Amino acid sequence: MKLLLHDYPGHAFTLALSRELADRGWDVEHVYSSSFAGPKGEFGRSGSGPESLAVIDLSDGETPEKYRYARRWLQERRYAHRLRQRIERTRPDVVLSGNAPLDMHASALRASAAVGAACVFWVQDLYGLAIKAYTRGVLGWLASSHYSRIERLVARRADGVVLITDAFAPHLGLDPSDPRVEEIPNWAPIDEIPPLPRETDWARSQDLADSRVVVYSGTLGKKHDPAQLRDLALGVPTDGVKVVVVSEGLGADWLRKNARQVTNLKVVPFQAHEIVPQVLASADVLVALLEPQASALSVPSKVLAYLCAGRPIVLSAPSDNQASQMVQVAAAGRVVAPGDSEALVAAVNHYLTNPGEAAVAGRAGRAFAESTFSIDGIAARFDEVLRRAIERRRSKSSK
């Protein structure tokens, strides 16, 4: 059967899923946008044969304007139109739509119905809640209400719904016991992020080999407070510890402007996917952030990659967030209250001065990843979800 898997940002873990489903016998078309700024999967890597896996870049070459909202809306609408055309051309048996703004999900749902395909809504974030949390005034309220309605509508009409956490269900008007609904937490591709020795070619190229290193790697946007990373760099021993931020966009720009005098803080752009294991391996401690208002609508995926890397994690986030619970269950590091820079600095310094405990936490994180992120088991669950969705669609069509 034919699957079109849409992942707008082009993440590594979704590409790994497409490869595995292709190996399981699906004819997969993996659709993404190369223009979206953020960590990308290794799309140049050879995967399953061209007859079972095709990778399609739907970018028009224009960089998305993430924080110029009117411009962003127009760009996303144009992309949604291209996505609809692709689905109508491909005519898959099922569309799995994840990691995308809501106009794209709605377009995927309409196009799927037009060609008689099933549609599975893979819910990675709650956009309606995000707009409500980060906008003000009448226009913000109208936008939040509008997109919350679209979110619930897509969830109600989809032939299947995959939630990365059951906590999303009430916001979508869903009952977790609904047979269409399946909770499948996100993961990271463990084979693509092996634990490596600290001294890598990348560490040497960044002049990190002779320092103790704290790394933040991933998106740094409105869900994260970059001032905490500046405070962290000021709070660790400045003569022997470097704080490296691997990111682009709003937060990285803020650090370059507001932390120019912090000599042990280094900001570098996103690195190619094949370099990421070296980036994470260069760290003595890995750090992640999540603001309180973002906890209900997001799970920071960078923590999943951190678990694979085999380094201790310090996560500044609400304790009830799924990523916080993973770190705690795995005994892979420490979770501190969001916004508490003093606690963040203390936790990082603890691991820097106690390398034995750091090593134990890193090994525990890797063991958790190996036992939890098996792509074979994850793909088997998606395989079942997709097949059930196709059966539902065909049952509806026959009535």
Number of C-alpha atoms within 10 A of each C-alpha: 11 18 26 29 23 28 20 24 21 25 19 19 22 22 24 20 20 27 24 22 24 24 16 14 12 19 21 26 26 23 24 23 21 20 17 18 18 19 23 20 20 17 15 7 8 9 18 16 11 13 11 20 23 18 18 15 15 17 17 13 11 10 14 18 16 16 12 9 10 10 13 15 16 13 18 18 17 15 20 22 16 17 22 22 15 19 25 18 11 14 19 23 22 25 28 24 25 22 20 20 18 21 19 24 29 22 22 29 26 19 24 23 15 13 16 19 27 27 31 30 26 25 24 20 21 20 20 23 19 20 18 19 17 13 13 11 8 9 10 15 15 13 15 22 16 12 21 22 14 19 24 17 14 23 26 16 15 24 27 26 29 23 20 21 21 16 15 20 20 11 15 20 13 17 12 18 9 10 12 20 23 20 18 16 17 18 23 26 22 21 13 19 22 18 21 16 10 20 15 17 14 19 20 13 9 13 11 20 16 11 16 18 23 28 23 23 27 21 25 24 17 16 21 22 17 22 16 19 27 19 16 23 23 17 16 19 14 14 10 11 20 22 29 25 25 22 23 20 15 15 21 20 15 15 19 15 10 13 21 13 9 16 13 20 22 18 18 14 15 19 18 11 18 14 14 21 20 23 24 29 26 30 27 24 30 29 26 25 28 26 17 17 16 22 20 18 20 23 22 23 17 20 25 22 25 30 32 29 29 31 28 32 29 27 26 26 26 23 18 10 20 20 26 25 14 18 26 15 13 19 18 27 29 19 23 21 18 22 19 12 19 14 17 27 20 16 20 26 18 14 21 21 10 11 14 11 15 23 18 16 24 28 22 23 28 25 16 20 24 17 8 15 20 15 21 12 11 18 19 15 14 17 16 11 21 23 16 17 24 23 13 17 21 15 10 11 10 7 5
